[in-house]
Amino acid sequence: MAYYVKFWMIICCISLLEIQYLIICGLITTQRYEDQPYRTAYHFQPPKNWMNDPNGPMIYKGTYHLFYQYNPTGAVPGNIVWAHSTSKDLINWTPHPPALSRDTPHDVNGCWSGSATLLPSGEPILVYTGVNTENQQVQNLAIPKNPSDPNLIDWIKPQYNPVIAPTQQNMINATSFRDPTTAWLGRDGLWRLIVGNKIGQNGRMLMFMSRDFVHWFQSKNPLYSRRDTGMWECPDLYPVSTGGEGGAETSAVGRGVKHVLKASMNDGFFDTYAIGSYDDGKDVFVPERGSLRLDSRMRYDHGKFYASKTFFDGSVKRRVLWGWINESTDAATDISKGWSGLQAIPRKIWLHKSGKQLVQWPVKEIEKLREGRVIFPTKELKGGSVLEISGVTASQADVEISFEIPTLEKAEEMDTSLTDPQAICSYGAGKGGVGPFGLLVLASKDLQEYTAVYFRVFRAKTRYVVIMCSDQSRSSLSLDYDKPTYGAFVDVDPVKEKLSLRTLIDHSIVECFGGDGKACITARVYPSVAIDGGAHLFAFNNGTYDIKISKLAAWSMKAAQIN
């Protein structure tokens, strides 16, 4: 997983001075990780120190760029800069010196989150939140020093920064005014972007407009706001096609598209979204499904997933979603291991054909890391049974499994007072009617330690309800950390459809995609026994009734070249 300095000198063709700088910043290392069982093999993370939000992901001249919040001095928040890596495939990454550092009065206390926009000329521009000398949050620009360089190593901060700042006239809370979106070009020739904000406990998305990307003025009304929702961080507004899985360019409006408005809810630490219409004449968003509330069920991910950001990948006409996955361990543990945080596998995201929700799936490029496929024939999984899935590296795997339910006649009645799937999942993976059935991942041989990912099916009057759970309560025998149980409703009819589950396992992260990507749950776990070769993988059925495994394929995953 670690790569030597010589490797970078030869492969990346960068100077010794640049290498020394990258080592100082902790963005490459000469250390090996045999003593780091929780470092991932194919998820993006720097060699050491703190990372959080993905910033300004984009594709430029055939090269993918990921900027991200990074503390070059330690494994806890603080001293935030924009670290920068590039890739040709979204999987293998080359680090570069930080793109933005805290070196002007407008960002001396932090280069916080922001976005990238591609101008009509094709050149990129960064808009980001800087924390100035008075600890006010202001919005700044950065432009590439050499636009002909596909790696965009050097960036210039214009002298006219900040371009958007809180004033007494615009009545903006200067300590809750951050995370500008990718800008889009309106049909009236004006650029628009939104910035997250709150007044009191009311979340707001403030819109700003410009003809030249330098001089910005505020719209009379917020794009959208809602009472008692707290600060809306890392907002995102983007179009989705109503006619298939293809992505839509960020400025698209009109027939054939809906719009998604997303906020990272600072008070609940999750990402929620609404589907609706963006009225580009009145500059307002009108939700049709979902709303940005603290009790919203419409979430990108029902586990650990925050501060996400999408971009339009014009090379293959798709929209790609990045998200930060934080640790479940405490700061002392993070400091002892020397790092904290990673990025979820980038996901393709699109509007389901029903128009009711978004669908997510790992980008296809991740399949290049698959090796040693194991296929199981159709098999009956009897109630109360466990089946080991051998032949794969269970600590570093990609698993696809589908279930058929022969009979639903004796499905348990759902307690109608329980409307929160997480509350239902909190009862655990013990014996039930139709389910729980699914996978035990990062499990010890004797099943004293495991993370359970599973479905349960309930009867609710004249229909059936499918719930997907991720239960970390037995994920570690010794390490003490937050071990929640996550849950999500899956919009699948078990009478007519199979229940599918794809699970990406990577040492200390488990990403699950249920119902072909209709529900996603990400968990962080830190096993004490099920580490590397000590990890096992099982299918299980703790229900009373037998379940049919109609598909089971598993792959070991090669390590990506990341640091």
Disulfide bonds with the S-S distance in Angstrom:
Cys425-Cys469 1.95
